[in-house]
Amino acid sequence: MRWLVCLDGSPGGTAAFNTALHLMCKEKDELFLMSIAKETEPVYGSFGVDPSVYRINEELEGRAKKILIHYGRRAVDAGCKHVTRILGKAHHPKALICEAAEKRGIDYILIGRRGLSAFDRFVAGSVSKYVMENADCNVIICKGDYSEEVHSNKKAVVLAEEHERVRREHDDAVKEEHSDLKQVISAEEEERKRRMQEEFGEEPPQIAKFHSDLNKNVSVMAEEAERRRRLEEDPKEPVASISGRAPTQD
């Protein structure tokens, strides 16, 4: 789907932009941002064209570029993957909008309503009305302000939530106490045997003996740790070495 948003820096243009972000699929759809610098008609005097006309046109073009840069960044921050900016220069912007939509195969045009008075619309003409009547595609006219989403940068929000989830899991893991170490080791050993069985069909004897000896050593260490813990509670119990032999009593 292709969306064309007409931007002129007005609240209506902002509403059109935010409406497009709300309706479109940011991962797949294409977003076209268009801003038109309405060229001033040349004024001819005794010495040719008034130089101020060129200066005015340059200022209008610079303003249109700034609008495209601003909304282009906002679209990317909002997660849009396909964003194209179109800078137009014309004496009659409304006709240029329809031409651009036809040339690029636009499916929807979003344009803001400027809120002109009846006299202004009669003199200058309504751009939104002209586009609605002459464009070959669907036209959505946005009136008023459509407030943007609170979280415009979806990627940053997702990353922040993931960071918080990992932090909580880490804190829980640190606080968790394994009261029965043998049970934990046994569960891990069963899982290891299952994976070996699926991979090789049968565990090699050398590996089986290695893990058997390892489990025995771990069990002895766990028993020693538990015995020392009890000894701290009851100092009268004799202290044994790691091999399990108690020191000679006098």
Backbone torsions as a table, in degrees:
resi	resn	phi	psi	omega
1	MET	NA	139.4	-179.1
2	ARG	-117.5	129.2	-176.7
3	TRP	-119.9	132.0	176.6
4	LEU	-114.8	119.9	-179.9
5	VAL	-110.1	124.8	179.4
6	CYS	-92.5	125.5	-174.5
7	LEU	-122.7	133.2	176.9
8	ASP	-135.3	10.4	-179.6
9	GLY	84.8	1.5	-178.9
10	SER	-90.4	163.4	175.8
11	PRO	-58.3	-33.1	177.5
12	GLY	-64.3	-39.1	177.4
13	GLY	-65.1	-39.7	176.8
14	THR	-63.7	-39.9	177.2
15	ALA	-62.6	-40.7	178.0
16	ALA	-63.5	-41.3	179.9
17	PHE	-63.5	-48.5	-179.1
18	ASN	-66.9	-33.4	176.7
19	THR	-65.4	-40.8	178.1
20	ALA	-62.0	-43.0	178.4
21	LEU	-61.7	-33.8	-179.0
22	HIS	-73.9	-34.1	-173.5
23	LEU	-90.9	-32.5	-171.0
24	MET	-81.6	163.3	171.0
25	CYS	-93.6	109.1	-172.2
26	LYS	-66.6	-24.3	-177.9
27	GLU	-79.4	-34.7	-171.9
28	LYS	-113.4	-38.0	-174.0
29	ASP	-70.8	157.3	177.9
30	GLU	-103.9	133.2	-178.9
31	LEU	-113.4	123.2	177.8
32	PHE	-110.6	121.9	178.1
33	LEU	-104.9	124.1	-174.9
34	MET	-125.0	129.0	174.4
35	SER	-131.5	134.4	-174.0
36	ILE	-117.2	129.0	173.4
37	ALA	-89.8	108.4	-178.7
38	LYS	-73.6	111.7	-176.7
39	GLU	-72.0	139.6	178.0
40	THR	-78.9	138.0	178.4
41	GLU	-64.0	133.7	180.0
42	PRO	-63.4	139.6	177.9
43	VAL	-109.7	118.3	-177.5
44	TYR	-94.7	129.6	176.9
45	GLY	-118.7	-160.2	-178.4
46	SER	-66.5	-27.7	-176.8
47	PHE	-113.4	26.7	178.0
48	GLY	101.0	-153.0	-176.6
49	VAL	-74.9	137.1	177.9
50	ASP	-62.7	123.2	-178.4
51	PRO	-59.8	-26.2	-178.7
52	SER	-63.8	-22.9	179.3
53	VAL	-63.2	-42.8	179.9
54	TYR	-65.1	-39.0	179.3
55	ARG	-64.7	-41.7	178.9
56	ILE	-63.3	-42.8	179.7
57	ASN	-64.1	-38.0	177.6
58	GLU	-65.5	-39.9	178.1
59	GLU	-64.6	-41.2	178.7
60	LEU	-65.6	-39.0	178.4
61	GLU	-66.6	-41.5	177.7
62	GLY	-62.7	-38.5	178.3
63	ARG	-65.4	-41.7	179.2
64	ALA	-63.8	-37.3	178.1
65	LYS	-64.3	-42.4	179.6
66	LYS	-63.0	-38.8	178.4
67	ILE	-62.1	-43.7	-179.5
68	LEU	-65.9	-40.7	179.3
69	ILE	-63.2	-43.8	-178.1
70	HIS	-62.4	-52.2	-176.9
71	TYR	-74.2	-26.7	175.4
72	GLY	-63.7	-42.8	177.9
73	ARG	-65.9	-40.0	179.1
74	ARG	-64.1	-37.2	179.2
75	ALA	-65.7	-42.8	178.8
76	VAL	-65.4	-42.5	178.8
77	ASP	-63.7	-30.1	179.7
78	ALA	-77.6	-8.3	177.3
79	GLY	105.9	7.7	179.0
80	CYS	-71.4	129.5	-176.4
81	LYS	-91.5	-24.5	-176.1
82	HIS	-127.8	98.4	-176.9
83	VAL	-123.2	128.9	177.1
84	THR	-126.2	131.5	179.1
85	ARG	-105.1	134.0	-177.1
86	ILE	-121.4	120.9	175.8
87	LEU	-104.3	121.3	-178.9
88	GLY	-114.0	150.7	175.6
89	LYS	-134.5	119.6	-176.6
90	ALA	-161.8	155.2	173.9
91	HIS	-76.6	-25.8	-177.8
92	HIS	-128.1	88.6	-175.8
93	PRO	-59.8	-35.4	-174.8
94	LYS	-63.5	-35.8	177.6
95	ALA	-70.9	-35.5	-179.6
96	LEU	-66.4	-33.7	178.1
97	ILE	-62.6	-45.3	179.5
98	CYS	-65.2	-38.3	178.6
99	GLU	-65.4	-43.0	179.7
100	ALA	-64.2	-39.3	180.0
101	ALA	-65.5	-41.3	179.7
102	GLU	-68.5	-40.7	-177.5
103	LYS	-65.4	-36.2	-174.8
104	ARG	-101.4	6.9	176.7
105	GLY	63.8	44.6	-177.3
106	ILE	-71.4	140.6	176.9
107	ASP	-92.7	-36.4	-179.2
108	TYR	-138.2	133.7	171.5
109	ILE	-107.0	129.4	176.3
110	LEU	-115.0	124.4	-176.2
111	ILE	-139.6	142.7	-179.3
112	GLY	-89.0	151.0	176.6
113	ARG	-92.7	126.1	-172.5
114	ARG	-80.5	-12.6	178.1
115	GLY	74.5	38.6	179.2
116	LEU	-72.5	155.2	175.4
117	SER	-73.7	168.2	-179.6
118	ALA	-61.9	-38.0	-179.9
119	PHE	-67.0	-42.9	179.7
120	ASP	-63.4	-41.0	178.3
121	ARG	-65.2	-34.8	179.1
122	PHE	-67.8	-39.7	-177.3
123	VAL	-78.8	-52.8	-174.4
124	ALA	-92.2	-22.6	-177.1
125	GLY	86.1	147.0	179.4
126	SER	-89.5	120.5	179.6
127	VAL	-64.8	-46.0	-177.8
128	SER	-61.9	-39.8	179.2
129	LYS	-66.6	-40.5	179.3
130	TYR	-63.0	-46.3	-179.2
131	VAL	-63.2	-42.0	-179.5
132	MET	-61.8	-36.1	-175.9
133	GLU	-86.2	-22.5	-173.1
134	ASN	-114.1	-16.5	179.9
135	ALA	-74.1	146.4	179.9
136	ASP	-83.4	-12.3	-177.6
137	CYS	-107.7	-178.0	178.1
138	ASN	-71.8	144.2	-179.2
139	VAL	-126.2	129.5	177.3
140	ILE	-114.2	118.7	179.8
141	ILE	-100.2	124.0	-176.1
142	CYS	-106.3	122.8	-179.7
143	LYS	-111.0	134.4	179.8
144	GLY	82.5	-165.2	-175.4
145	ASP	-105.5	129.1	175.2
146	TYR	-107.8	106.9	-174.9
147	SER	-66.1	139.7	-178.5
148	GLU	-73.4	165.6	178.6
149	GLU	-65.8	149.2	-179.8
150	VAL	-64.1	-40.6	179.8
151	HIS	-102.6	85.9	-179.9
152	SER	-74.5	-30.9	179.9
153	ASN	-97.3	89.1	-175.0
154	LYS	-66.0	-38.0	-178.1
155	LYS	-62.4	-43.2	-179.9
156	ALA	-64.9	-37.2	179.5
157	VAL	-65.9	-43.4	179.7
158	VAL	-62.6	-43.4	179.8
159	LEU	-63.9	-40.3	179.1
160	ALA	-65.0	-41.1	178.5
161	GLU	-65.8	-39.3	178.9
162	GLU	-65.8	-40.3	177.8
163	HIS	-61.8	-41.6	179.3
164	GLU	-66.7	-38.0	179.0
165	ARG	-64.4	-44.3	179.1
166	VAL	-63.3	-39.7	-179.9
167	ARG	-62.7	-43.1	-179.7
168	ARG	-65.6	-40.6	178.4
169	GLU	-62.8	-39.8	179.1
170	HIS	-64.8	-43.5	179.1
171	ASP	-62.7	-40.8	179.5
172	ASP	-66.1	-37.8	-179.7
173	ALA	-66.7	-37.5	179.1
174	VAL	-67.4	-39.8	-177.2
175	LYS	-75.5	-24.7	-175.0
176	GLU	-69.1	135.1	178.8
177	GLU	-114.2	125.9	177.7
178	HIS	-88.9	97.6	-177.7
179	SER	-68.2	-30.3	-179.0
180	ASP	-117.0	91.8	-177.4
181	LEU	-66.7	-35.3	-179.7
182	LYS	-61.9	-38.9	-179.8
183	GLN	-65.0	-40.1	178.1
184	VAL	-64.4	-45.3	-179.6
185	ILE	-63.6	-40.0	179.8
186	SER	-63.1	-42.4	179.1
187	ALA	-64.2	-41.3	178.0
188	GLU	-65.6	-37.6	179.3
189	GLU	-66.3	-40.7	178.2
190	GLU	-63.4	-40.3	178.6
191	GLU	-66.2	-39.0	178.8
192	ARG	-65.0	-42.5	178.8
193	LYS	-62.9	-37.7	179.8
194	ARG	-64.1	-43.3	178.7
195	ARG	-65.9	-39.4	177.3
196	MET	-63.3	-39.1	179.0
197	GLN	-63.7	-41.7	178.9
198	GLU	-68.2	-34.0	-175.3
199	GLU	-82.6	-45.8	-172.9
200	PHE	-113.4	-10.9	-177.6
201	GLY	87.0	-38.5	178.8
202	GLU	-153.1	138.9	-178.0
203	GLU	-74.5	131.0	178.1
204	PRO	-58.0	142.9	-177.8
205	PRO	-58.1	-38.0	-178.3
206	GLN	-63.1	-42.7	-179.7
207	ILE	-69.1	-38.7	179.1
208	ALA	-62.4	-44.0	179.0
209	LYS	-64.2	-40.1	-179.9
210	PHE	-60.9	-45.7	-178.6
211	HIS	-71.3	-30.7	177.3
212	SER	-65.1	-45.6	177.5
213	ASP	-64.3	-38.9	179.7
214	LEU	-63.0	-40.9	179.8
215	ASN	-65.2	-37.9	178.0
216	LYS	-62.9	-45.4	179.8
217	ASN	-62.6	-41.5	178.9
218	VAL	-63.6	-39.6	179.5
219	SER	-64.3	-41.9	178.8
220	VAL	-62.4	-42.3	179.7
221	MET	-64.4	-38.8	178.9
222	ALA	-65.9	-41.2	178.4
223	GLU	-65.2	-38.7	179.4
224	GLU	-64.7	-41.5	178.7
225	ALA	-62.8	-39.7	179.5
226	GLU	-68.5	-39.7	179.6
227	ARG	-64.0	-39.9	-179.9
228	ARG	-67.9	-33.9	176.9
229	ARG	-64.3	-42.4	178.0
230	ARG	-66.4	-33.9	-179.8
231	LEU	-63.9	-36.9	177.9
232	GLU	-63.6	-31.1	178.1
233	GLU	-79.3	-32.6	-179.4
234	ASP	-130.1	90.8	-175.9
235	PRO	-62.6	-13.8	-177.7
236	LYS	-74.5	-18.0	-178.6
237	GLU	-69.9	133.0	-177.7
238	PRO	-64.3	148.3	-179.3
239	VAL	-89.4	129.5	-179.4
240	ALA	-107.7	155.0	176.0
241	SER	-79.1	176.7	-177.9
242	ILE	-66.3	-23.2	179.4
243	SER	-79.7	-7.7	178.1
244	GLY	96.9	-0.1	179.5
245	ARG	-90.7	134.9	-179.1
246	ALA	-84.2	149.5	178.4
247	PRO	-67.9	156.0	-178.0
248	THR	-65.9	133.6	179.8
249	GLN	-90.0	138.5	177.7
250	ASP	-80.9	NA	NA
